[in-house]
Amino acid sequence: PQHQQQQQQQQQQQPQQQQRPPLFGRTLSALEKASRSIKGLLNKLTRDNYDRIYQQLVEEARTPDSPDDRAAIVAVIAKDVFAKATTQHGFVDLYADLCCQLHQDLESCQDGSEIRFKRVVVSNCQQSLSYYLVENPTEKELSEEEKYEEHVKFRTAMLGNALLVGHLLKRSMLSPTVVFLCAERLLLERSAGTLETLCVLLGTLGRNFDNPSWKGYSQLDDIFFQLEGFADDASQTQRTRCLIKDLLDLRKSKWKQPSPGGEASTQTASRQQQQQQQRSLNDIYFVRRLSGLCSRSVSSHHLISPHCSKCTNSLRHISRSSSSSSS
């Protein structure tokens, strides 16, 4: 009887085991397949293959038949592009061009339904800015190494958000009032991170918006006036004040970036040459003073004597100083 009961229990458990979904080899949904395909395309995106990758992204967005599926895929594209742009600062210009072109080409489909790509991108920017102003990775209960890693990721994404917003403003994809809304919130916090983010934002769009003919110029000039006060604020860190001063100097130069071989490098080379001359004069003075004290000087033509221990030590000192200066 016990053997029969065990067989009955095994027979009852077999249908239940067959109904369980497999752990591996799960069939992906259409949205998951599209998401994987979009990530792969964005990983391959460069300036050289931009047109080919862009056409494939547009096809992925227009392939679904239902408006809900199209909206879901567009949201995936916007989210992935935003994540790439905020973490890869060197390619933010490329991703800004991609956002602008997708906004123009995906505004409407053949069936008349609209695809709100711009709305999704703007929503991601607003949510990220609100998150960065509230969240602080250093307040979490983490080790020092983990805190540092979180801080680097946090700062990279925060500055990347400012870069992307600035490039979208330059392409007229966002309203210019976004500049004043972001600046107001960043100036209100007055922290090192928010002020650095504001410097990055203004440095990105300054060339295009810092013009007296622009209707919002007076408000923008007031923002720079407030930054001048932070540049002389002793409560701010030295790095923050230097960033603000660099931004103000860039504005005074009409947003012209200094060339690598320009006046700054010439001044640096001249300063190094003066320092080298001063070291040589000091060495000559040291040798002459020592030769005056040395009793083994042969004549006035020999400032030092090779038979004197003091002279030998002085030569070693000069050779060490000259090698360190050359390195």
C-alpha atoms as one frame of an Amber mdcrd trajectory, in Angstrom:
protein
   0.000   0.000   0.000   2.810   2.433   0.736   4.322   1.806  -2.708   0.970
   2.530  -4.397   0.577   5.762  -2.441   4.037   6.912  -3.524   3.180   6.200
  -7.162  -0.057   8.168  -6.871   1.790  11.138  -5.354   4.375  11.068  -8.151
   1.618  10.995 -10.785  -0.055  14.004  -9.152   3.242  15.954  -9.068   4.114
  15.298 -12.731   1.412  17.605 -14.235   2.413  20.360 -11.827   6.067  20.057
 -12.902   5.087  20.168 -16.566   3.125  23.419 -16.038   6.130  25.261 -14.643
   7.845  27.631 -17.143  11.347  26.585 -18.175  14.171  28.363 -16.401  16.293
  28.631 -19.552  15.341  29.125 -23.177  12.407  31.427 -22.396  10.720  32.895
 -25.451  11.237  36.665 -25.587   8.379  39.017 -26.231   8.366  41.379 -29.195
   9.246  44.338 -26.962  12.190  42.487 -25.401  13.529  41.519 -28.815  13.239
  45.118 -29.996  14.967  46.363 -26.845  17.925  44.036 -27.400  18.146  45.047
 -31.031  18.095  48.771 -30.119  20.864  48.354 -27.548  22.999  46.538 -30.101
  22.466  49.261 -32.698  23.374  52.055 -30.279  26.529  50.212 -29.262  27.634
  50.261 -32.914  26.690  53.897 -33.583  29.499  56.137 -34.884  29.761  59.091
 -37.250  30.833  56.793 -40.073  27.825  54.437 -39.916  25.339  57.018 -38.600
  22.964  56.931 -41.596  22.757  53.137 -41.715  22.196  52.726 -37.961  19.679
  55.563 -37.945  17.518  53.915 -40.627  17.489  50.680 -38.649  16.391  52.521
 -35.494  13.538  54.180 -37.380  12.442  50.801 -38.753  12.415  49.359 -35.220
  10.191  52.231 -34.071   7.721  51.928 -36.977   7.528  48.136 -37.206   4.795
  47.477 -34.575   1.204  47.759 -35.764  -0.474  48.985 -32.586   0.164  52.541
 -31.310   0.850  51.230 -27.795   3.654  48.967 -29.000   5.172  51.792 -31.035
   5.056  54.110 -28.031   6.735  51.453 -25.876   9.581  50.971 -28.389  10.067
  54.739 -28.761  10.307  54.993 -24.974  13.005  52.291 -25.020  14.947  54.177
 -27.713  14.697  57.471 -25.823  15.751  55.853 -22.546  18.761  54.081 -24.074
  19.897  57.172 -26.005  19.612  59.262 -22.852  21.654  56.733 -20.864  24.355
  56.662 -23.545  24.540  60.459 -23.808  24.817  61.055 -20.066  27.610  58.524
 -19.551  29.617  58.996 -22.771  30.412  62.705 -22.747  32.653  62.497 -25.793
  29.718  61.394 -27.981  26.999  63.657 -26.552  27.047  65.756 -29.731  26.337
  62.621 -31.778  23.454  61.555 -29.550  21.993  65.079 -29.610  21.907  64.920
 -33.431  20.238  61.526 -33.155  17.561  62.876 -30.798  16.849  65.856 -33.031
  16.495  63.745 -36.177  14.353  61.101 -34.475  12.058  63.845 -33.188  11.568
  65.166 -36.721  11.086  61.801 -38.449   8.967  60.078 -35.782   6.511  62.909
 -35.271   3.748  61.000 -37.073   3.216  57.590 -38.624   1.397  56.536 -41.757
  -1.814  55.797 -39.861  -1.879  59.317 -38.398  -0.876  58.364 -34.847   1.762
  60.560 -33.188   4.967  59.368 -31.583   6.026  61.643 -28.724   9.760  61.082
 -28.818  10.539  64.618 -27.672   8.215  64.306 -24.702   9.948  61.119 -23.541
  13.411  62.709 -23.794  12.349  65.850 -21.919  10.709  63.722 -19.233  13.935
  61.760 -18.740  15.927  65.004 -18.415  13.514  66.435 -15.832  13.397  63.244
 -13.778  17.180  62.954 -13.787  17.666  66.563 -12.707  15.200  66.139  -9.847
  16.904  62.911  -8.791  20.390  64.446  -8.813  19.267  67.415  -6.712  17.754
  65.162  -4.039  19.838  61.985  -4.047  23.268  61.942  -2.444  25.330  58.751
  -2.867  27.648  59.640   0.024  24.772  59.367   2.492  24.266  55.667   1.779
  25.699  53.058   4.119  28.554  51.933   1.887  32.262  51.378   2.226  34.670
  54.139   1.255  35.521  52.463  -2.051  31.860  51.929  -2.901  31.054  55.529
  -1.966  33.774  56.753  -4.308  32.458  54.613  -7.182  28.906  55.824  -6.573
  30.106  59.420  -6.436  31.926  59.086  -9.777  28.860  57.548 -11.451  26.606
  60.167  -9.899  28.805  63.073 -11.016  29.278  61.644 -14.530  25.538  61.247
 -15.075  24.752  64.676 -13.611  27.245  66.480 -15.859  26.154  64.358 -18.831
  22.563  65.448 -18.269  23.653  69.100 -18.369  25.670  68.500 -21.558  22.752
  66.822 -23.306  20.310  69.580 -22.302  22.745  72.197 -23.569  23.176  70.490
 -26.953  19.409  70.001 -27.327  18.905  73.704 -26.594  21.458  74.602 -29.268
  19.435  72.544 -31.768  16.159  74.276 -30.753  14.670  70.985 -29.604  13.947
  72.430 -26.146  12.461  75.763 -25.169  15.017  78.442 -24.104  13.089  78.872
 -20.847  14.644  75.561 -19.765  17.906  77.450 -19.248  16.387  79.694 -16.581
  14.468  76.880 -14.888  17.590  74.723 -14.590  19.779  77.648 -13.504  17.306
  78.679 -10.826  17.227  75.213  -9.294  20.990  74.762  -9.481  21.741  78.175
  -7.956  19.268  77.487  -5.173  21.259  74.458  -3.983  24.638  76.290  -4.008
  26.618  73.092  -3.679  29.839  72.240  -5.477  28.096  69.683  -7.680  25.222
  71.942  -8.748  27.527  74.891  -9.491  29.784  72.682 -11.597  26.717  71.408
 -13.461  25.616  74.988 -14.111  29.074  75.860 -15.443  28.911  72.906 -17.839
  25.425  73.915 -19.025  26.332  77.566 -19.602  29.641  76.658 -21.219  27.807
  74.419 -23.700  25.238  76.958 -24.874  26.976  80.260 -24.126  28.185  80.826
 -27.684  24.630  80.500 -29.044  22.624  82.342 -26.376  24.981  84.971 -24.923
  23.934  87.629 -27.415  22.384  91.031 -26.545  19.926  90.590 -29.419  18.376
  87.536 -27.717  15.213  88.375 -25.783  16.332  86.398 -22.736  19.773  88.012
 -22.590  19.000  90.109 -19.483  18.050  87.004 -17.495  21.139  85.165 -18.704
  23.328  88.123 -17.761  21.801  88.062 -14.274  22.811  84.382 -13.944  26.415
  85.256 -14.771  26.269  88.116 -12.269  25.271  85.662  -9.534  28.107  83.346
 -10.539  30.578  86.228 -10.099  29.551  86.344  -6.449  30.257  82.631  -6.026
  33.689  83.053  -7.654  34.779  85.200  -4.679  32.898  83.210  -2.034  35.380
  81.719   0.439  32.827  79.108   1.566  33.037  77.414  -1.850  35.825  74.996
  -2.670  38.871  76.161  -4.579  38.003  73.889  -7.490  34.481  75.309  -7.773
  35.741  78.894  -7.751  38.298  78.061 -10.440  35.609  76.502 -12.639  33.452
  79.606 -12.302  36.370  81.923 -13.059  37.258  79.864 -16.141  33.672  80.193
 -17.359  33.664  83.958 -16.771  36.998  84.317 -18.574  35.623  82.315 -21.488
  32.672  84.676 -21.675  34.961  87.721 -21.673  36.872  86.224 -24.617  33.600
  85.940 -26.602  33.524  82.156 -26.066  36.758  81.555 -27.951  38.597  78.517
 -26.645  42.350  79.135 -26.119  44.462  77.328 -28.718  47.037  74.761 -27.497
  49.911  76.724 -29.028  48.628  80.161 -28.141  49.496  82.762 -25.570  49.138
  80.420 -22.573  51.716  77.929 -23.843  54.091  80.776 -24.789  53.889  82.212
 -21.294  54.504  78.762 -19.787  57.604  78.223 -21.950  58.948  81.683 -21.068
  58.412  81.008 -17.373  60.231  77.675 -17.588  63.136  79.331 -19.406  63.432
  81.998 -16.698  63.433  79.329 -13.991  66.179  77.403 -15.801  68.303  80.555
 -16.114  67.842  81.300 -12.429  68.978  77.764 -11.520  72.092  78.186 -13.688
  72.938  81.509 -12.034  72.513  79.964  -8.600  74.828  77.094  -9.531  77.522
  79.478 -10.848  77.295  81.605  -7.716  77.576  78.478  -5.555  80.699  77.291
  -7.407  82.404  80.672  -7.292  81.715  81.072  -3.607  83.111  77.636  -2.942
  86.211  78.258  -5.082  86.933  81.384  -3.087  86.994  79.288   0.060  89.024
  76.523  -1.554  92.799  76.737  -0.961  93.623  74.291  -3.757  92.492  76.480
  -6.638  95.265  76.446  -9.181  94.560  79.810 -10.806  91.747  82.206 -11.522
  90.877  80.164 -14.607  89.938  77.168 -12.429  87.007  78.049 -10.203  87.159
  74.722  -8.363  89.835  72.191  -7.635  89.329  68.516  -8.511  91.532  67.553
  -5.535  89.275  69.205  -2.955  86.514  67.185  -1.230  84.321  70.296  -0.917
  84.605  70.984  -4.636  83.820  67.364  -5.502  80.700  67.420  -3.332  79.587
  70.682  -4.958  79.908  69.145  -8.421  77.748  66.222  -7.336  75.172  68.671
  -5.996  75.104  70.590  -9.299  74.793  67.422 -11.401  71.856  66.210  -9.272
  70.077  69.588  -9.474  70.562  69.859 -13.253  69.257  66.308 -13.849  66.172
  66.946 -11.712  65.467  70.240 -13.508  65.777  68.603 -16.925  63.408  65.794
 -15.905
